[in-house]
Amino acid sequence: MTLSDLALYSSALVESVQELHANDAIARRLKELGFVKGEEVRLVARGPVGAEPLLVQVGFTRFALRRSEAARIVVTALQGQEARA
């Protein structure tokens, strides 16, 4: 599942960040922000128009991500947490 599929207020562990090509600047930046394997993330809020941007928390820091950026982050939902219906 990807971070963009995570249910609101749910937590997950990052598995990987998908790189679309060599030297992918967006993937590199996401990793620099803390989206690395094993890190816990939480979907805090969704924007009012098209559910964008997504407000995501990594540790004590919150980031606003486009859905296309969140879709590149592969996660595993923590036990008892499901993807949105």
N, C-alpha and C positions, 0 to 999 in steps of 0.2 A: 504494500500500500504506500501511497505517497502522503506527504504532509498535507497537501491540499484535500485529500480524502478523509482526513481525521475529523471525528465528530467534535463539535464545539465543546470546550472545557475539558477535552480529553488530553491525556499525556501519552507519549510514545518515546521509543529509543531510536536514535538515528542509526541507520544501517550504512548508508552511503549517499553521496551526492553524485548525480549523473552528469558526466561530461559529454557534451554534444560534439566536441571536436578538440583537437590538440590545442593546448594553451587557452582553454575556455575561461575567459575572465569572470563570468558570472559564477561558475562552479568554484573557482579559486576564491572569490570574494565570500561566498557562502561558507566555505570551509574556514576562512579567516575570522568570520563572525562567530564561529563556534559550532557550526553544524558538522560535527565529526562523529565517526562511529562510536557508539556507546553513550553519547550525550543525551540526556533527557530533554524533551521539548514538550511544550503545552500550547494548544490552540486557545487563545484567550478571547478573541473577538473576530467578527467578520464585518467588513464594511457594509454600508446600507445599499449600495448600488452594485448589483451583480456579485454580492458577497466578496467584494474586493475593496481595499487590501485586506490581508489576513494579519491579525496581530498575534505574533508568536513569541513565546518566552523561552529563552535558553538560559538556564541558571537564574540570575537575578536581572538579566537584561531582556528588554522587549524590542522586537523588530517588526516593522510593517513590511510585508512581502507581497508582491504580486502573486496571483494564483499560478502563473506560469513559472515563477521562481520556486514556489512551494512544491509544485509538481515534480521538480527535479530532485527533491529530497526524499529518499526512500526510508521509510520508518516501519517499526514494528510496534503495534499498539500494546500498551502495558495490560496486564491481565485484567479482564473485566471491562476493557475499553473497546469500543467497536467503531467501525467506519460509519459515517453518516448515511442515513437511509435515503 
